[in-house]
Structure formats: C-alpha cells, structure tokens
Amino acid sequence: MKKPTEVRYYSGYTHAERPHSFLWDGQIREVEKIEKAGQEPGKRHFRVRTQDDNLFELCYHELRDE
C-alpha cells in the first residue's frame, strides 16, 4: 500500500542518507535494520525492518523532498 508518511532520516554525506524512524498509523516506528537499499534517478528506496519485526518499503523522492 502506498501511503505518504513522515520519515526521519540520517543525513551524513548526502541529505536523507538512510531512514532511522517513521510515523505509521499514529505511532513512531524505529528502524531496526535496513534490509535492502536501492537508487534510481531522483529516488532512494529502502526496505526496512522495525523493532516489532514488521517489514516496510520507504521511498524518498529527492526533487519533491518527500
């Protein structure tokens, strides 16, 4: 399911380098592990596992900064 959400990213060498937490269904979910990361022009994709062992797909759109 595609659903916009607020994501908090670590920014080091680049802006929004990797997610560390996000808001989902009114709860802050902490990223326990990044299982897969990929990039395409203007987007970064992350498959993350949360502390409660759920799997989520997050995508950062660089041009829209969302």
PyMOL commands that set and color helices and strands:
alter all, ss='L'
color gray80, all
select strands_A, chain A and resi 7-10+18-24+27-40+43-50+55-61
alter strands_A, ss='S'
color yellow, strands_A
deselect
rebuild
show_as cartoon
